[in-house]
Amino acid sequence: MRAVIQRVESASLHLVDDAGARSTHAQIDAGLVVLLGIHADDTQSDAKWTASKIAHMRIFEDEQQKMNLGALDCDPPGQVLVVPNFTVAGSAQKGRRPDFMSAMKPPEAESMFEQVCALIAAEGLEVKRGVFGADMRVELMNDGPITIVIESPS
């Protein structure tokens, strides 16, 4: 499982219909935007590891401007917008066209995505979700910018 985590001042996710019209689906204030890619061989263990890492990643500044706080430590706690993104699970190691063969196939990937979101929420954070398989646009105001890429151990 691979996640691109961005610290943000705010973010919104818009759904795009077949006619190209946008509608706001989710919004967060200060917190994290997570682009989540799920690999075909990811397990419950990967979901738990990833959710815990996201919830406790110390990328918010304390009183001394040191990145010592996780989203849970902020006052108020940071919100999390998790966006399913199969391209994050891809590889661009060979050639010029990314390879997405290692991405988990739906509906298993959708189930795993929902599990990760539920596990982050169980840590105590407010979680907003993108829509699996939808055409989405994400607007965000990066804070820092701070962007971290994590990959579960398996």
C-alpha positions as CSV (number, residue, x, y, z in Angstrom):
1,M,0.0,0.0,0.0
2,R,1.4,3.4,-1.0
3,A,0.1,6.8,0.2
4,V,1.0,10.3,-0.7
5,I,0.3,12.5,2.3
6,Q,0.1,16.2,2.0
7,R,-0.3,18.6,4.9
8,V,-2.9,21.2,3.9
9,E,-4.6,24.4,5.2
10,S,-7.7,23.2,3.4
11,A,-8.9,21.0,0.6
12,S,-12.0,20.1,-1.3
13,L,-13.0,17.2,-3.5
14,H,-15.3,17.7,-6.5
15,L,-17.1,15.0,-8.5
16,V,-17.4,15.4,-12.2
17,D,-20.4,14.1,-14.0
18,D,-20.6,12.8,-17.6
19,A,-21.5,16.4,-18.8
20,G,-18.4,17.8,-17.1
21,A,-20.3,19.5,-14.3
22,R,-18.6,19.6,-10.9
23,S,-20.2,19.2,-7.6
24,T,-18.5,19.5,-4.2
25,H,-18.5,16.1,-2.4
26,A,-16.1,16.7,0.5
27,Q,-14.2,19.6,2.2
28,I,-11.7,19.7,5.1
29,D,-10.0,22.5,7.0
30,A,-6.4,22.1,8.2
31,G,-5.2,18.5,8.1
32,L,-4.1,15.9,5.6
33,V,-4.9,14.9,2.0
34,V,-4.1,11.3,1.4
35,L,-3.9,9.8,-2.1
36,L,-4.1,6.1,-1.5
37,G,-2.9,3.4,-3.8
38,I,-3.6,-0.2,-3.0
39,H,-1.5,-3.0,-4.4
40,A,-2.9,-6.4,-5.4
41,D,-1.0,-8.2,-2.6
42,D,-1.9,-5.8,0.2
43,T,-3.4,-7.3,3.3
44,Q,-5.2,-6.3,6.5
45,S,-1.8,-5.8,8.1
46,D,-0.9,-3.2,5.4
47,A,-4.2,-1.4,6.0
48,K,-3.6,-1.2,9.7
49,W,0.0,-0.1,9.3
50,T,-1.0,2.6,6.8
51,A,-3.9,3.9,8.8
52,S,-1.8,4.2,11.9
53,K,1.1,5.9,10.1
54,I,-1.3,8.4,8.6
55,A,-3.0,9.2,12.0
56,H,0.3,9.5,13.9
57,M,2.7,11.0,11.3
58,R,4.4,13.9,13.0
59,I,4.3,16.6,10.3
60,F,2.6,19.4,12.2
61,E,4.6,22.1,14.0
62,D,4.7,22.5,17.7
63,E,5.2,25.8,19.6
64,Q,8.9,25.7,18.6
65,Q,8.1,25.3,14.9
66,K,9.4,21.7,15.0
67,M,7.4,19.0,13.2
68,N,6.6,17.1,16.4
69,L,2.8,16.8,16.2
70,G,0.5,14.4,14.5
71,A,-2.9,15.3,13.2
72,L,-4.4,14.0,16.5
73,D,-2.2,16.3,18.6
74,C,-3.4,19.5,16.9
75,D,-6.0,21.7,18.5
76,P,-8.5,21.1,17.0
77,P,-7.4,17.7,15.6
78,G,-6.6,17.8,11.8
79,Q,-9.1,16.4,9.4
80,V,-8.2,13.8,6.8
81,L,-9.4,13.6,3.1
82,V,-8.6,10.2,1.7
83,V,-8.8,9.9,-2.1
84,P,-8.7,6.5,-3.8
85,N,-6.0,6.7,-6.5
86,F,-5.0,3.5,-8.3
87,T,-2.2,5.4,-10.2
88,V,-0.3,5.8,-6.9
89,A,0.0,2.0,-6.8
90,G,1.6,2.1,-10.3
91,S,5.2,1.9,-11.4
92,A,7.1,4.1,-13.7
93,Q,10.4,2.2,-13.4
94,K,10.4,0.9,-17.0
95,G,9.7,2.6,-20.2
96,R,7.7,5.8,-20.5
97,R,4.2,4.5,-19.8
98,P,3.3,3.9,-16.2
99,D,2.4,0.3,-15.4
100,F,-0.7,-0.2,-13.2
101,M,-0.7,-4.0,-13.2
102,S,0.2,-4.2,-9.5
103,A,-2.8,-2.2,-8.4
104,M,-5.6,-4.2,-6.7
105,K,-8.7,-4.7,-8.8
106,P,-12.1,-3.5,-7.7
107,P,-14.2,-4.4,-5.8
108,E,-11.5,-5.7,-3.4
109,A,-9.6,-2.4,-3.7
110,E,-12.8,-0.5,-2.7
111,S,-13.3,-2.7,0.3
112,M,-9.7,-2.2,1.4
113,F,-10.0,1.6,0.8
114,E,-13.0,1.7,3.1
115,Q,-11.2,-0.3,5.7
116,V,-8.2,2.1,5.7
117,C,-10.7,5.0,6.1
118,A,-12.5,3.3,9.0
119,L,-9.2,2.5,10.7
120,I,-8.0,6.2,10.5
121,A,-11.4,7.3,11.9
122,A,-11.0,4.7,14.7
123,E,-7.8,6.5,15.7
124,G,-10.0,9.5,16.4
125,L,-9.7,11.7,13.3
126,E,-12.5,13.0,11.2
127,V,-12.2,11.3,7.8
128,K,-13.8,12.5,4.5
129,R,-13.6,10.2,1.5
130,G,-13.3,10.4,-2.2
131,V,-15.6,8.2,-4.3
132,F,-14.0,5.0,-5.5
133,G,-14.0,4.9,-9.3
134,A,-15.3,8.4,-9.8
135,D,-13.9,11.2,-11.9
136,M,-12.7,13.6,-9.2
137,R,-10.9,16.9,-8.9
138,V,-9.0,17.8,-5.7
139,E,-8.3,21.4,-4.8
140,L,-5.9,22.0,-1.9
141,M,-3.9,24.6,-0.2
142,N,-0.6,23.0,0.6
143,D,0.8,23.9,4.0
144,G,4.6,24.0,3.9
145,P,4.5,22.4,1.4
146,I,4.9,19.2,3.3
147,T,4.5,16.0,1.2
148,I,5.4,12.5,2.5
149,V,5.2,9.2,0.6
150,I,4.8,6.1,2.7
151,E,4.7,2.5,1.6
152,S,3.6,-0.4,3.8
153,P,6.3,-2.9,4.7
154,S,5.0,-5.8,2.5
